[in-house]
Amino acid sequence: MTDRLLVDAAGWLAALLILGGYALLTAGKVDARSPLYQWLNVVGACGFVINSGYFKAWPSAVLNVIWAGIGIVALVRIGMRKGTQTRSS
């Protein structure tokens, strides 16, 4: 496989993950605070960073670094909340 093909695949997978997460959210199948939704966004954003960076689309790359960061913060908070709930039970 060529680099270009791998980068294109990363971009398409990213699009599917983020759109899939949004579709699940809109359909009421997941909550915005669910780990699944956040992981779909984080992994999708990382794929877009790879794709955007390769093609030097810097605004998109920066947007997706921030998007992934927001998702990581959400996952940390979800983990902390679950840890607190476990200790207080």
N, C-alpha and C positions, 0 to 999 in steps of 0.2 A: 504494500500500500504506500502511496505517496503521502508526503506531508499535507499536501493540499486536500487530498481525499479525507484524511483523518480530521483536519480542521473543519472541513465542510460537515462531516458526520457529527462532530462536536456541536456545531451550530444547529443542525437539524434536531439532534437529541435535546439540546437545550430548549429549543422552541416547543417541542412536544411535551417536555416536563413542565415548563411554566404554563403553557396553555392547558395541559391536563389538570394541573393543580387549580387553575382558575375555574375550569369547567366543574371540577368536583366541589369547589367552594360555592359557586353559583347555584349548583344543583342541590346544595345542602347536604352533601355526602361527607364533607369534612368541615371542621371549624378552622377559622383563621389562626387559632392558637394551638392547633394540633401539630405534633411533630411531623407527621406525614406531609402536610401542606408546606411547612417550613423547609423540610429537606428537599422537596420538589423544587422550591424556589432557590435554595442554596446551590444545589447541584446544577440546576438549569442556568443560574447566573454564572457559575464557574465555566460551563460550556460556552456561554456567550463571551466571557472574558477571553478565553482561548481563541475563539473565532474572530472577535473584534480586534484583539491585539495583533493577531497574525496579519489581518488586512489593514492594520493601522487606522482603524476607526476608533480613535481615542475617546470621543465623547461617549460612545456606546460602551467601550471597555470600562471607563471610569464609572458610568452609571451602574454597570453590573457588578463592579467591585463593591460599591455602596449597597446595592441590592443584596448581595451575598452577606455583607456585614450586618445588615438589618436582620436577615434570617438567622445568622449565627447568634446574635444577641437574643433574639426570640427563643431559640433553642436552649440557650443557657438559662434564660428565665424560666422556661418550661421545666427544665431539669431541676432548677433550684426550688420551684414550687412543688414539684413531686417529692423532692427530698424533705421539704418542710412538712408536707402532708403525711409522709411515711413516719416521721419522728413524732408527730403529734397524735397519731392514731394509737 
